[in-house]
Amino acid sequence: RNRTKRLLRETFRLAKKELDKLDTNYDWVLNARKCLLDVKLGEPLKEFKIIIEQIRKSEREINKD
């Protein structure tokens, strides 16, 4: 459990530049799965950056209207 929390905290820390580019501050709720214990930092970071980019696109579409 502690390794999972550290991994997710580090993911947020490394994605800070991307998070700062979002127009809105969000509260994040994460449901960690047991399989997260077997992955390296790069995998969740890559997935998280994809999620952030999807949110940025969504924000741009909302602001366009």
N, C-alpha and C positions, 0 to 999 in steps of 0.2 A: 504494500500500500504506500509506503513512504517513497519507494523508488518511482512509483507512478506519479505521485504528487510533485516530486522533484523534476521529473521529465516534463510534465505539463507546465510547471512554472518556468522552466528553461525555454520551452517552446514559446511562451508568451514574451519572455525577455528578448529572445532573438527576433521575434516578429514585431518588436516595438515600432520600428520605422514604418512598417506597413500599417500598423494599428493607428499611428498618429496621422496618417493620410486620410483616414475615414472622416467624414463630415460630422458624424454623430458618435458620442461615446456610448458604448454598449455594456450591459452587464452580461457576462458570459456564464453559462451553466454547462458544465462538462460532465458527461457520464462515462467514466473510464471503464474499460472492459479489461478482463483478466489478460487477454492476449496482448495488451499494451506492455506487459512486463517483459515480453520477448523481443521488442523492437528497439532499434537504435534511435537516437534523437532525430535524425534526418527524415524519417518517415512521418511522424506526427507534424513536424515543422512544415514539410512540403504540403501535407493535406490542409493544415491551418492556413497557410498562405493562399491556397486555392480558395478556401472559404472566404477569406478577407477580400480577395479580388472579386468574387461573386457579389459580395456586399457592396463594394465600391461601384460596380456596374449598376447594381440596383439603385443605389443612391443617385447616380448620374441620371438614370431614367426618371426618377421621381423629381429631381430638380429641373429636368428639362421641361416638364409640363407646367 
